[in-house]
Amino acid sequence: MPSCQKKMILSVAGVLCFGCVLVMAAMMGTQFWVQAAVLCKMGVQIVNASGVLYSIFAGKISLCCVVFPDLMDVGLASLHVSVIFFCAVLIVFSSVSCAFFFYNAFRSPYETLHGPQGLYLWNMISCFCACMFLILFSSEVKLFAYKPRNERYNRSFWLVFLTFLLHGLNILLIHLSDASTGVADLMY
């Protein structure tokens, strides 16, 4: 049976993981990902004649330019599928990590993947998926066919970054719960 300190640390980490799952599931459907403006050249002037609102499953473009010389098919389908895939994998592994945190908080693990090594593994996979999600989504925005000249990442994008940081914090909490001397182990 785990000690009281270990139960508390693992329970806090489990609650953080559960929060990550809820945040990721809720923000997938939001529209607050990226806002961008596309600059158009009309004669000798460059004007902001369009706007782009971009999210995972929806997007809105208002084009007011007369001519777009570089109109082309958006060939980012594979990149977009990869973004959705890493988001789904992040939700799944955050859920697995949450379940194993609570399992370790209230029971003694009897297999390697149920113990601290498994917690490290599930959180590292979640961190990797969040990092890949952030990289692929931002590269998808940068490679967008209309080449937005200024874009601003909104709330949902930064919530994924927060999820990445929380999984990193969970890795630190696993180390704290597994250390024989607790917090003093990190100081020396």
PyMOL commands that set and color helices and strands:
alter all, ss='L'
color gray80, all
select helices_A, chain A and resi 4-27+77-106+112-114+116-142+155-178+184-187
alter helices_A, ss='H'
color red, helices_A
select strands_A, chain A and resi 34-42+45-54+59-63+150-153
alter strands_A, ss='S'
color yellow, strands_A
deselect
rebuild
show_as cartoon
